[in-house]
Amino acid sequence: MAKIDAYRVAPQEGDLPFTPYIYLWLSEYSEENGEICLSPNLTTDREIDEVVDRLIKQLETARKKAKRELNTIFL
C-alpha cells in the first residue's frame, strides 16, 4: 500500500544557500511489473472507494504537514 508524505528540503550547515522547499512524495509503495502501485489488487467497488478515500485522507494530511513545514521555513 502506498503512503503519501511531505518532505522539507533546506540548506544545512556548510551548504550553499538556496531557497528551501517542500515536496510531496510516496514514502512507501509497491511495484508490479515495473509500475508503482498505489493500491493492492482491487476487485470490488467498495475496495476502490476505500483505497481512494484513504489516499485522499493521506493527501489532506500531507497538505497540512507541508503548510506547517513551509511556515517554519519562512517565519
C-alpha positions, -999 to +999 in steps of 0.1 A: +000+000+000+012+035-008+019+062+017+020+099+009+040+124+029+055+159+028+092+165+030+111+197+036+145+205+019+165+233+033+202+242+034+222+225+061+253+239+078+281+241+052+256+240+022+255+268-004+224+289+002+192+280-017+155+286-012+140+259+010+111+240-005+086+213+003+076+183-019+050+156-016+063+121-022+054+084-019+071+074+013+060+038+007+048+020-023+049-014-040+058-023-076+044-048-100+058-053-135+079-022-130+049+000-122+044+019-090+012+007-073-009+029-051-032+000-040-034-037-038-055-056-064-090-041-063-119-063-072-150-045-059-165-010-059-161-009-022-124-017-023-119+010-049-138+035-027-119+026+004-085+030-012-094+063-029-108+076+004-076+065+022-054+082-005-075+114-002-071+114+035-033+110+032-031+138+007-051+161+031-027+152+059+003+158+037-011+192+027-014+202+063+021+190+071+036+207+041+020+240+051+033+236+086+068+229+073+066+258+049+056+281+077+086+270+098+109+278+069+097+314+063+088+325+098 
